[in-house]
Amino acid sequence: MTMPENSFTRIRYEVPRERVARITLARPETRNAQDYQMLHELDTAFQRATLDDDIRVIILAGDGPHFSSGHDLRNTATGADFPPRNMTGGYAQPGQAGAMANEEEFYLGMCWRWRNIPKPTIAQVQGKVIAGGLMLVWPCDLIIAAEDATFSDPTVAFDLNGHEYHTHLWELGARKAKEMLFRGHALTAREGERLGMVNHVVERDRIEDFTLEIAGEIAQRPPFGLKLAKLSVNNALEAQGQHNALNSAFALHQAGHANARAVHDGFPVDPNGIDAIRRLSQI
């Protein structure tokens, strides 16, 4: 039942169960750090599953001990290196204009596309999920976490307001969102479950089977009913102002980047913040 896609170098695409597609981050040697190539392949795989009428549920998983260490800071590609998906343009412009265009394309734009896939999506998470890793998990409809999973966004140490897909408020509630951002500490899987961010917490050696069971159950439902149910909840979030708030936070994020480049030569000056990020990234 496996359906390999030979052109993928950063991910795998397979159909492990009838009506269920699974997309797996496949860079365990980098703890699934996301360069633009990976994100472009993810978008291609999500499109493939969306356009396949035999698929009703999509799982997003990650190889290795950790789901994702976030953005790959060694990435040198730009949006000009790939067919555009969000029609942002201006990827090679100097200064903050080009940097913003690339983040609009690969971060904000793609995350919002994945959030609006008209089929249920399930994140299967283990180990550490850091900053950009949350940007892959939070657009999904359900989150199933291993007991060892932790979730963090330490990017305030970079003089930023948080990662680019700024839905912290809806995931955690206002006060826990502020604490995550202010302190940079990681939430455990059980804390995430209590806050409503995580649907289920299971033993590490059971997470794959458990996720497939949940996906298989959902895949028995009629696809149009699933689409309508998802639209109803997502539209309610937009009625609460989620999309406008996301765009506002993204603009503030760009202001943070511009300030960091002007004041800190692109890097924070808080050594405690840097050390915290290094500790979180030693995975």
TIGUSE-343197 format. One line per 4 residues: their letters; for each residue x, y, z of N, C-alpha, C. Coordinates in steps of 0.1 Angstrom, whole numbers, plus 5000, padded with zeros to 4 digits. Example, Ala and Ser with C-alpha at 12.3 -4.5 7.8 and 13.67 -1.06 7.14 Angstrom:
! residues 2
as> 5132/4943/5078/5123/4955/5078/5132/4967/5078 ~ 5128/4978/5071/5137/4989/5071/5129/5000/5079 .
This chain:
! residues 283
mtmp> 5008/4988/5000/5000/5000/5000/5009/5013/5000 ~ 5022/5011/5002/5031/5023/5002/5032/5029/4989 ~ 5031/5042/4988/5032/5049/4975/5044/5059/4976 ~ 5056/5054/4972/5068/5063/4973/5068/5074/4963 .
ensf> 5074/5085/4966/5075/5096/4957/5090/5099/4956 ~ 5096/5094/4945/5111/5094/4943/5116/5108/4943 ~ 5108/5118/4940/5114/5132/4939/5116/5138/4953 ~ 5110/5132/4963/5111/5138/4977/5125/5134/4982 .
trir> 5131/5144/4988/5144/5142/4995/5144/5145/5010 ~ 5133/5152/5014/5132/5156/5028/5121/5149/5036 ~ 5112/5143/5028/5100/5137/5034/5097/5124/5028 ~ 5087/5117/5034/5082/5105/5027/5067/5106/5026 .
yevp> 5061/5100/5016/5046/5100/5014/5042/5085/5013 ~ 5033/5081/5021/5028/5067/5020/5013/5067/5024 ~ 5007/5055/5021/4993/5053/5024/4993/5040/5033 ~ 4995/5042/5046/4997/5030/5055/4984/5023/5058 .
rerv> 4973/5029/5055/4959/5023/5058/4950/5029/5047 ~ 4940/5021/5044/4930/5026/5034/4924/5040/5038 ~ 4924/5049/5029/4919/5062/5030/4927/5072/5039 ~ 4939/5067/5043/4948/5075/5052/4961/5077/5045 .
arit> 4965/5090/5043/4979/5093/5039/4987/5097/5050 ~ 5000/5093/5050/5009/5098/5060/5022/5104/5054 ~ 5024/5117/5058/5036/5124/5054/5046/5125/5065 ~ 5058/5121/5063/5068/5120/5074/5080/5128/5071 .
larp> 5083/5137/5080/5096/5145/5080/5107/5135/5081 ~ 5116/5135/5071/5127/5125/5070/5141/5130/5070 ~ 5143/5139/5080/5157/5144/5082/5161/5142/5096 ~ 5161/5129/5101/5164/5127/5115/5178/5132/5119 .
etrn> 5187/5132/5110/5201/5136/5113/5201/5151/5117 ~ 5192/5159/5113/5191/5173/5117/5179/5175/5126 ~ 5174/5164/5132/5162/5165/5140/5150/5172/5133 ~ 5150/5169/5120/5139/5174/5111/5138/5189/5111 .
aqdy> 5150/5195/5110/5150/5210/5108/5145/5213/5094 ~ 5137/5224/5093/5130/5227/5081/5138/5237/5073 ~ 5143/5233/5062/5148/5242/5052/5136/5245/5042 ~ 5138/5254/5032/5128/5257/5023/5124/5245/5014 .
qmlh> 5135/5236/5011/5132/5224/5003/5122/5215/5010 ~ 5124/5213/5023/5115/5205/5031/5101/5211/5030 ~ 5099/5224/5033/5086/5230/5033/5079/5229/5020 ~ 5087/5231/5009/5081/5230/4996/5076/5215/4993 .
eldt> 5084/5205/4997/5080/5192/4996/5068/5188/5004 ~ 5067/5194/5016/5055/5192/5024/5043/5197/5017 ~ 5044/5209/5012/5033/5215/5005/5029/5206/4993 ~ 5038/5201/4986/5035/5192/4974/5028/5180/4979 .
afqr> 5033/5174/4990/5027/5162/4996/5012/5165/5001 ~ 5011/5176/5008/4997/5179/5012/4988/5181/5000 ~ 4993/5187/4990/4984/5189/4978/4981/5175/4972 ~ 4991/5166/4971/4988/5153/4966/4977/5146/4974 .
atld> 4978/5146/4987/4968/5140/4995/4954/5147/4994 ~ 4954/5160/4993/4942/5167/4992/4935/5164/4979 ~ 4942/5163/4968/4936/5161/4955/4933/5146/4952 ~ 4937/5137/4961/4934/5123/4959/4921/5120/4966 .
ddir> 4910/5117/4958/4897/5115/4964/4896/5102/4972 ~ 4906/5093/4971/4907/5081/4979/4912/5084/4993 ~ 4918/5095/4995/4923/5099/5009/4913/5108/5016 ~ 4911/5104/5029/4901/5112/5037/4908/5118/5049 .
viil> 4919/5113/5053/4926/5118/5065/4941/5118/5062 ~ 4948/5129/5067/4962/5130/5065/4970/5131/5078 ~ 4980/5123/5080/4988/5123/5092/5001/5129/5089 ~ 5006/5138/5098/5020/5144/5097/5028/5138/5108 .
agdg> 5039/5132/5105/5048/5125/5115/5062/5130/5112 ~ 5071/5125/5121/5085/5128/5119/5094/5117/5123 ~ 5105/5114/5115/5114/5103/5118/5123/5107/5130 ~ 5128/5097/5137/5139/5100/5147/5133/5103/5161 .
phfs> 5142/5107/5170/5138/5109/5184/5129/5121/5186 ~ 5130/5131/5177/5123/5144/5179/5115/5148/5166 ~ 5104/5154/5169/5095/5157/5157/5102/5168/5149 ~ 5106/5179/5155/5113/5190/5147/5120/5200/5156 .
sghd> 5132/5203/5152/5140/5213/5160/5137/5227/5154 ~ 5128/5228/5145/5124/5242/5140/5131/5245/5127 ~ 5132/5258/5124/5138/5263/5111/5152/5258/5110 ~ 5157/5254/5099/5171/5252/5096/5178/5265/5093 .
lrnt> 5186/5269/5102/5192/5282/5101/5203/5282/5090 ~ 5206/5270/5085/5216/5269/5074/5210/5271/5060 ~ 5197/5272/5060/5190/5274/5047/5195/5286/5039 ~ 5198/5283/5027/5203/5294/5018/5194/5297/5006 .
atga> 5183/5289/5005/5174/5290/4994/5165/5302/4996 ~ 5159/5307/4985/5148/5317/4986/5136/5312/4978 ~ 5126/5320/4979/5114/5317/4971/5116/5316/4956 ~ 5126/5323/4952/5129/5323/4937/5134/5310/4932 .
dfpp> 5138/5301/4942/5143/5288/4938/5132/5277/4936 ~ 5119/5281/4938/5108/5271/4938/5096/5277/4930 ~ 5088/5269/4924/5076/5274/4919/5067/5281/4930 ~ 5062/5293/4928/5055/5300/4939/5042/5293/4942 .
rnmt> 5039/5292/4955/5026/5286/4959/5016/5297/4965 ~ 5022/5308/4970/5013/5319/4975/5014/5332/4968 ~ 5022/5332/4957/5023/5344/4948/5027/5356/4956 ~ 5037/5355/4965/5042/5366/4972/5050/5375/4964 .
ggya> 5061/5369/4957/5070/5377/4949/5079/5386/4957 ~ 5090/5390/4950/5099/5399/4957/5109/5392/4966 ~ 5112/5379/4963/5121/5371/4972/5135/5376/4972 ~ 5140/5382/4961/5154/5387/4960/5155/5401/4964 .
qpgq> 5145/5408/4968/5147/5422/4971/5156/5424/4983 ~ 5163/5436/4983/5172/5438/4994/5165/5441/5007 ~ 5172/5440/5018/5167/5444/5031/5155/5436/5036 ~ 5147/5442/5044/5136/5435/5050/5125/5431/5040 .
agam> 5125/5438/5029/5114/5435/5019/5116/5420/5014 ~ 5128/5416/5010/5130/5403/5006/5128/5392/5017 ~ 5133/5396/5029/5132/5386/5040/5117/5384/5043 ~ 5109/5395/5043/5095/5393/5046/5088/5385/5035 .
anee> 5091/5388/5022/5085/5380/5011/5087/5365/5013 ~ 5100/5361/5016/5102/5347/5018/5095/5341/5030 ~ 5094/5348/5041/5086/5343/5052/5071/5343/5049 ~ 5066/5352/5042/5052/5352/5037/5050/5339/5029 .
efyl> 5059/5336/5021/5057/5324/5012/5058/5311/5019 ~ 5069/5309/5027/5072/5296/5033/5067/5294/5047 ~ 5064/5305/5054/5059/5303/5068/5044/5307/5069 ~ 5041/5319/5068/5028/5323/5070/5018/5317/5059 .
gmcw> 5022/5319/5047/5014/5314/5036/5011/5299/5036 ~ 5022/5292/5037/5021/5277/5037/5013/5272/5049 ~ 5016/5277/5061/5009/5273/5073/4994/5275/5072 ~ 4990/5287/5066/4976/5290/5065/4970/5280/5054 .
rwrn> 4977/5277/5044/4972/5268/5034/4969/5254/5040 ~ 4979/5249/5048/4977/5236/5055/4966/5236/5065 ~ 4965/5247/5072/4954/5249/5082/4940/5247/5075 ~ 4939/5251/5062/4927/5251/5055/4925/5239/5045 .
ipkp> 4933/5229/5046/4931/5217/5038/4918/5212/5042 ~ 4909/5208/5031/4895/5204/5034/4894/5190/5038 ~ 4904/5184/5045/4904/5171/5050/4910/5171/5064 ~ 4906/5162/5073/4912/5162/5086/4926/5159/5086 .
tiaq> 4934/5166/5094/4949/5164/5095/4952/5161/5109 ~ 4961/5152/5111/4965/5148/5125/4981/5149/5126 ~ 4986/5156/5136/5000/5156/5139/5003/5145/5149 ~ 5013/5137/5145/5018/5126/5154/5032/5130/5159 .
vqgk> 5033/5134/5172/5044/5141/5177/5051/5133/5188 ~ 5065/5133/5187/5073/5128/5197/5085/5137/5200 ~ 5091/5136/5212/5103/5144/5215/5100/5159/5215 ~ 5110/5166/5211/5110/5181/5211/5103/5186/5199 .
viag> 5095/5197/5201/5089/5205/5190/5092/5219/5194 ~ 5101/5225/5186/5107/5238/5189/5103/5248/5179 ~ 5097/5259/5183/5094/5271/5175/5088/5267/5161 ~ 5096/5267/5150/5091/5263/5137/5085/5250/5137 .
glml> 5088/5241/5146/5081/5228/5147/5067/5230/5150 ~ 5064/5239/5159/5050/5242/5162/5042/5247/5150 ~ 5049/5253/5141/5043/5258/5129/5038/5247/5119 ~ 5044/5235/5121/5039/5224/5114/5027/5217/5122 .
vwpc> 5028/5217/5135/5018/5210/5143/5005/5218/5145 ~ 5006/5231/5147/4994/5239/5150/4985/5240/5139 ~ 4989/5240/5126/4978/5240/5115/4970/5227/5115 ~ 4975/5216/5121/4968/5204/5120/4955/5204/5129 .
dlii> 4945/5196/5126/4933/5196/5133/4934/5189/5146 ~ 4941/5178/5147/4943/5170/5159/4958/5169/5162 ~ 4961/5168/5175/4975/5165/5179/4975/5153/5188 ~ 4983/5143/5184/4985/5131/5193/4999/5131/5196 .
aaed> 5002/5131/5209/5016/5133/5214/5020/5121/5222 ~ 5033/5117/5220/5039/5107/5229/5042/5114/5243 ~ 5043/5105/5253/5045/5110/5266/5058/5119/5268 ~ 5068/5117/5259/5080/5124/5260/5080/5137/5252 .
atfs> 5069/5141/5246/5068/5153/5237/5068/5165/5246 ~ 5075/5175/5241/5075/5189/5247/5074/5199/5236 ~ 5069/5211/5240/5065/5221/5230/5070/5234/5235 ~ 5078/5241/5227/5084/5254/5231/5085/5264/5220 .
dptv> 5085/5277/5223/5088/5288/5214/5097/5298/5221 ~ 5110/5296/5220/5119/5305/5228/5124/5317/5220 ~ 5117/5321/5209/5122/5331/5200/5121/5345/5205 ~ 5115/5348/5216/5116/5361/5222/5130/5364/5225 .
afdl> 5139/5354/5228/5153/5357/5230/5160/5362/5218 ~ 5154/5361/5206/5159/5367/5194/5153/5381/5192 ~ 5147/5387/5202/5141/5400/5201/5128/5399/5191 ~ 5121/5388/5191/5110/5386/5183/5097/5384/5192 .
nghe> 5086/5384/5186/5073/5382/5193/5069/5368/5194 ~ 5077/5359/5188/5073/5345/5187/5075/5340/5172 ~ 5072/5327/5170/5074/5323/5156/5063/5328/5147 ~ 5064/5326/5134/5057/5334/5124/5042/5330/5124 .
yhth> 5038/5318/5126/5024/5314/5126/5019/5316/5141 ~ 5015/5328/5144/5013/5332/5158/4999/5329/5162 ~ 4996/5317/5164/4983/5313/5169/4983/5308/5184 ~ 4993/5313/5191/4996/5308/5205/4983/5310/5213 .
lwel> 4976/5322/5211/4965/5325/5219/4954/5314/5218 ~ 4951/5309/5206/4941/5299/5204/4945/5286/5209 ~ 4958/5283/5208/4963/5270/5212/4964/5268/5228 ~ 4967/5279/5235/4971/5278/5249/4962/5287/5258 .
gark> 4955/5296/5253/4948/5306/5261/4958/5318/5263 ~ 4953/5329/5267/4961/5342/5267/4973/5341/5277 ~ 4970/5336/5290/4981/5337/5300/4991/5326/5298 ~ 4988/5315/5294/4998/5304/5291/5005/5308/5278 .
akem> 4999/5314/5269/5006/5318/5257/5017/5329/5260 ~ 5013/5338/5269/5023/5348/5273/5034/5342/5281 ~ 5031/5332/5289/5042/5326/5297/5051/5318/5288 ~ 5046/5311/5278/5054/5303/5269/5064/5313/5262 .
lfrg> 5059/5324/5258/5067/5334/5250/5077/5341/5260 ~ 5072/5346/5271/5081/5354/5280/5092/5345/5286 ~ 5089/5333/5290/5099/5324/5296/5107/5316/5287 ~ 5101/5312/5276/5108/5303/5266/5109/5289/5271 .
halt> 5101/5285/5281/5102/5272/5287/5093/5262/5278 ~ 5096/5250/5279/5088/5240/5272/5076/5235/5280 ~ 5065/5233/5273/5053/5226/5279/5054/5211/5276 ~ 5050/5203/5286/5050/5189/5284/5037/5185/5277 .
areg> 5037/5172/5272/5026/5167/5265/5013/5168/5274 ~ 5015/5164/5287/5003/5164/5296/4998/5178/5299 ~ 5007/5188/5300/5003/5202/5301/4995/5206/5288 ~ 5000/5203/5277/4993/5206/5264/4980/5200/5264 .
erlg> 4978/5187/5269/4965/5181/5269/4956/5188/5278 ~ 4960/5192/5290/4952/5199/5299/4947/5213/5294 ~ 4956/5219/5286/4952/5232/5280/4943/5231/5267 ~ 4941/5218/5262/4933/5216/5251/4941/5217/5238 .
mvnh> 4954/5218/5238/4962/5219/5226/4965/5205/5221 ~ 4966/5195/5230/4968/5181/5226/4956/5173/5228 ~ 4952/5165/5218/4940/5156/5220/4943/5144/5228 ~ 4954/5137/5226/4957/5125/5233/4972/5124/5236 .
vver> 4975/5118/5247/4989/5115/5251/4990/5100/5253 ~ 4999/5094/5246/5001/5079/5246/5016/5076/5248 ~ 5018/5063/5251/5032/5058/5253/5039/5059/5239 ~ 5052/5062/5240/5060/5064/5228/5059/5052/5218 .
drie> 5059/5040/5224/5059/5029/5215/5045/5025/5209 ~ 5035/5033/5213/5022/5031/5208/5017/5042/5199 ~ 5025/5052/5198/5019/5064/5191/5016/5062/5176 ~ 5024/5054/5169/5021/5052/5155/5008/5044/5154 .
dftl> 5006/5033/5161/4994/5025/5160/4982/5033/5165 ~ 4983/5040/5176/4972/5048/5181/4968/5058/5171 ~ 4977/5065/5165/4974/5075/5155/4967/5069/5143 ~ 4971/5058/5138/4965/5051/5127/4951/5047/5131 .
eiag> 4949/5043/5143/4935/5039/5147/4926/5051/5147 ~ 4930/5062/5152/4922/5074/5152/4919/5078/5138 ~ 4930/5078/5129/4928/5082/5115/4919/5073/5108 ~ 4920/5060/5111/4911/5050/5104/4897/5052/5108 .
eiaq> 4895/5055/5121/4881/5057/5125/4875/5069/5118 ~ 4882/5080/5118/4877/5092/5111/4875/5090/5096 ~ 4884/5082/5090/4883/5080/5076/4871/5072/5072 ~ 4863/5066/5081/4851/5060/5078/4839/5069/5076 .
rppf> 4841/5082/5081/4831/5092/5080/4830/5097/5065 ~ 4818/5102/5061/4817/5107/5047/4826/5119/5045 ~ 4833/5120/5034/4843/5131/5032/4836/5145/5032 ~ 4824/5146/5026/4818/5159/5026/4814/5164/5040 .
glkl> 4809/5155/5048/4806/5158/5062/4818/5162/5070 ~ 4830/5156/5068/4842/5159/5074/4847/5173/5070 ~ 4845/5176/5057/4849/5189/5052/4840/5200/5058 ~ 4827/5198/5059/4818/5208/5064/4821/5210/5079 .
akls> 4823/5199/5086/4826/5201/5101/4839/5209/5103 ~ 4849/5206/5095/4862/5214/5096/4860/5228/5093 ~ 4852/5231/5082/4850/5245/5078/4842/5252/5089 ~ 4833/5246/5095/4824/5252/5106/4833/5257/5117 .
vnna> 4842/5248/5122/4851/5252/5133/4861/5263/5129 ~ 4867/5261/5117/4877/5271/5112/4871/5284/5110 ~ 4858/5284/5105/4852/5297/5102/4849/5304/5116 ~ 4846/5296/5126/4843/5302/5139/4856/5309/5144 .
leaq> 4867/5302/5142/4880/5308/5146/4883/5321/5139 ~ 4879/5321/5126/4881/5334/5119/4871/5345/5123 ~ 4859/5341/5127/4850/5350/5133/4855/5356/5146 ~ 4863/5349/5153/4870/5354/5165/4881/5363/5162 .
gqhn> 4885/5364/5149/4896/5373/5145/4909/5367/5143 ~ 4909/5353/5142/4922/5346/5142/4931/5351/5130 ~ 4925/5352/5118/4933/5355/5106/4938/5369/5107 ~ 4930/5379/5111/4935/5392/5113/4946/5393/5123 .
alns> 4944/5386/5134/4954/5386/5145/4967/5380/5140 ~ 4966/5370/5132/4978/5363/5126/4986/5372/5117 ~ 4979/5380/5109/4985/5389/5100/4992/5401/5108 ~ 4985/5405/5118/4991/5416/5127/5004/5411/5134 .
afal> 5003/5399/5139/5015/5394/5146/5026/5391/5136 ~ 5023/5387/5124/5034/5385/5114/5040/5399/5111 ~ 5033/5410/5110/5039/5423/5107/5048/5427/5119 ~ 5044/5424/5131/5052/5427/5142/5065/5418/5142 .
hqag> 5063/5406/5138/5075/5397/5137/5085/5403/5127 ~ 5080/5409/5116/5090/5415/5106/5096/5427/5112 ~ 5089/5435/5120/5095/5446/5127/5106/5441/5136 ~ 5104/5430/5143/5114/5424/5152/5127/5420/5144 .
hana> 5125/5414/5133/5136/5410/5124/5144/5423/5120 ~ 5137/5433/5115/5144/5445/5111/5151/5452/5122 ~ 5145/5452/5134/5152/5458/5145/5165/5450/5149 ~ 5164/5436/5149/5175/5428/5152/5187/5430/5142 .
ravh> 5183/5432/5130/5194/5434/5120/5201/5448/5122 ~ 5193/5457/5126/5198/5471/5128/5206/5472/5141 ~ 5201/5466/5151/5206/5468/5165/5216/5458/5169 ~ 5213/5445/5165/5221/5434/5170/5228/5427/5159 .
dgfp> 5229/5433/5147/5235/5426/5136/5228/5412/5133 ~ 5215/5412/5135/5208/5400/5132/5206/5390/5144 ~ 5213/5393/5155/5213/5383/5166/5210/5390/5179 ~ 5204/5383/5188/5201/5389/5201/5213/5392/5210 .
vdpn> 5211/5401/5219/5222/5404/5228/5221/5398/5242 ~ 5210/5391/5244/5207/5385/5257/5214/5372/5258 ~ 5225/5370/5265/5232/5357/5265/5224/5347/5272 ~ 5216/5350/5282/5207/5340/5288/5197/5335/5278 .
gida> 5192/5343/5270/5182/5339/5259/5189/5329/5250 ~ 5201/5333/5245/5208/5325/5236/5211/5311/5242 ~ 5216/5311/5255/5219/5298/5262/5206/5290/5263 ~ 5195/5296/5265/5182/5288/5266/5179/5282/5253 .
irrl> 5181/5289/5242/5178/5283/5229/5188/5272/5226 ~ 5201/5273/5230/5211/5263/5228/5207/5250/5236 ~ 5202/5252/5248/5199/5240/5256/5187/5233/5250 ~ 5177/5241/5245/5165/5235/5239/5169/5228/5226 .
sqi> 5180/5233/5219/5183/5228/5206/5194/5216/5207 ~ 5198/5213/5219/5208/5202/5220/5201/5189/5220 ~ 5196/5185/5208/5188/5173/5207/5194/5163/5198 .
